[in-house]
Amino acid sequence: MGQSTHRARRGQFERFDPVDPRYATQVVDEILAAGRRWGASDVHLQPTAEGLELKYRIDGVLHVDATFPAAFGPNIVARLKVLADLLTYQTDTAQEGRIRGDGDVEMRVSTFPTLHGERAAVRLFPGSGKYQRLDDLGFPDEIRRRLAVLLGETSGAILATGPAGSGKTTTLYACLRELAAEPDTARSLVSLEDPIEVAVDGVTQAQVNPKVGLDLATGLRFLMRQDPEVILVGEIRDRATAETAFGASLTGHLLLSTFHAGSAAEAIGRLSDMGIEPYVLRSGLLAILSQRLVRKLCSCSQATDAPEARLGLPVERVHMPVGCENCRGTGYQGRLVLAELLSVERNDLGRAILSRADAATLERLAVESGMVTRWQRACDAVRDGRTSPAEVRRVLGFGQVVDGKW
C-alpha cells in the first residue's frame, strides 16, 4: 500500500501527519470546523471493514467526505468522546454527551457500538443568530400570522409534526422565544425534553431521566404542580404522555409538542389510534403544523419543459439542478420549508374528528376550510423554480399528485 492509504481521501486532512501524536485532535477539530463551514446538521463517523467513513448531512442529504484508515478510527472517536466528557474506555455501550463550543454552534455527540467499532454521530445545532424567531423560519405569511395568534391563547395544544429532521424542534424553540419575549405579560414557561437541545432564555428547561423514573409522562405530571402557563413537551411518543399532555391543554395550559406523523390530518388519526378520545382531540387541539424541508435550487439551475422532468407534478415548466462551485456540485443551496397548518375548530372538521373520520376525509375538510396542503406548497415551489420535482419526490414520496391528479 502507498502512503495515501494512511490519509483521508479528501484534501483538507492531508496536511495532518498520522504519526503525529496530535493527529486525532487535529482531525477532529477539522471535522467539526468543516461541518460548521458547510452548514451541516449532522456529522457521521461510520466504522467499516475498510476504515472510518466520514459523512456530512448537508441540507438534509448525506455526503461521503473521507475515509480514514481503520487503525486511526478508535483514536478519532475517542477524541470526540473526550470533548463530550464521555468515558473513552467504555466502548461496548451507547453514550451521549455535549461539546461546549465557543457559543456559535452547540454540538451533541452520541456513540454506539457496532460490528467494526464505535460509531459516532454529532448533531450541530444552529448558531445563536439563526432560526431564533418565527420570522426566521421561512413560513408563508398566513401560517406565521396564525401561529402568532395561537401563541396568545391561554389553553390548548399546538403540535408540530413531521419526520425526523424536518425542523419541528426548531419551530417550537422559536415559539418559546416568541413567548419569552412578550413585553407586556410575563408567563411562566417550562419545558420537559429528551434531551434538551438548546438553552432558551426565560424558559425553565428540564430533561427526562429514566434511571430515576423521570420519564415524559411522570415529569409532565410533576411540572403541572410548578404553576406553569406554557408547557413544552419534547415529543409525544406514547399514550401515557399523550393523555397527560392533553389533560394539561384542557386545564388552562398552552401546550407545545412534537409528534411524528406524515401530515396534519394523519396526526389526528395516530392520536386517535393511541386511545385519545375524539372529544379530547376536538376540545384540546388548537392546531397541527406539519412541515418538511426540501433543498433549494442553486442559481446554476436550468429550466426545462420536458414532461418526464415533472415526475407527475401538475406543473408545466420546471428547473433542474446542474451543479457549480458555489453549491459544491450538488445543484442545491440551503433549504425551504413546506408547511400546512390545520386549525381545529367547531365546524365540519371538528365534527369529523368526533366521528373518527379517516385522514383523507379530515384533509379534504381542512382544505375546504382554507388549509393549503404540503403538496400544494411543493408544486408552487417547483413552479417558481425554488426546488425541483426530484427533490419534492425525495422528501414527500410518490403517494400523491400523479399526472396532475390529487
C-alpha positions, 0 to 999 in steps of 0.5 A: 500500500502507498502512503495515501492509504494512511490519509483521508481521501479528501484534501483538507486532512492531508496536511495532518501527519498520522504519526503525529501524536496530535493527529486525532485532535487535529482531525477532529477539530477539522471535522467539526470546523468543516461541518460548521463551514458547510452548514451541516446538521449532522456529522457521521463517523461510520466504522467499516471493514475498510476504515472510518467513513466520514459523512456530512448531512448537508441540507438534509442529504448525506455526503461521503467526505473521507475515509480514514484508515481503520487503525486511526478510527478508535483514536478519532472517536475517542477524541470526540468522546473526550470533548463530550466528557464521555468515558473513552474506555467504555466502548461496548455501550451507547453514550451521549454527551455535549461539546461546549463550543465557543457559543456559535454552534452547540454540538451533541455527540452520541456513540454506539457500538457496532460490528467494526467499532464505535460509531459516532454521530454529532448533531450541530445545532444552529448558531445563536443568530439563526432560526431564533424567531418565527420570522426566521423560519421561512413560513408563508405569511398566513401560517406565521400570522396564525401561529402568532395568534395561537401563541396568545391563547391561554389553553390548548395544544399546538403540535408540530409534526413531521419526520425526523429532521424536518425542523419541528424542534426548531419551530417550537424553540422559536415559539418559546422565544416568541413567548419569552419575549412578550413585553407586556405579560410575563408567563411562566414557561417550562419545558420537559425534553429528551434531551434538551437541545438548546438553552432558551432564555426565560424558559425553565428547561428540564430533561427526562431521566429514566434511571430515576423514573423521570420519564415524559409522562411522570415529569409532565405530571410533576411540572403541572404542580410548578404553576406553569402557563406554557408547557413544552413537551419534547415529543409525544411518543406514547399514550401515557404522555399523550393523555397527560399532555392533553389533560394539561391543554384542557386545564388552562395550559398552552401546550407545545409538542412534537409528534411524528406523523406524515401530515396534519390530518394523519396526526389526528388519526395516530392520536386517535389510534393511541386511545385519545378520545375524539372529544379530547382531540376536538376540545384540546387541539388548537392546531397541527403544523406539519412541515418538511424541508426540501433543498433549494435550487442553486442559481446554476439551475436550468429550466426545462419543459420536458414532461418526464422532468415533472415526475407527475407534478401538475406543473408545466415548466420546471428547473433542474439542478446542474451543479457549480462551485458555489453549491459544491456540485450538488445543484442545491443551496440551503433549504425551504420549508413546506408547511400546512397548518390545520386549525381545529375548530367547531365546524365540519372538521371538528365534527369529523374528528368526533366521528373518527373520520379517516385522514383523507376525509379530515384533509379534504375538510381542512382544505375546504376550510382554507388549509393549503396542503404540503403538496400544494406548497411543493408544486408552487415551489417547483413552479417558481423554480425554488426546488425541483420535482426530484427533490419534492419526490425525495422528501414527500414520496410518490403517494400523491399528485400523479399526472396532475391528479390529487 
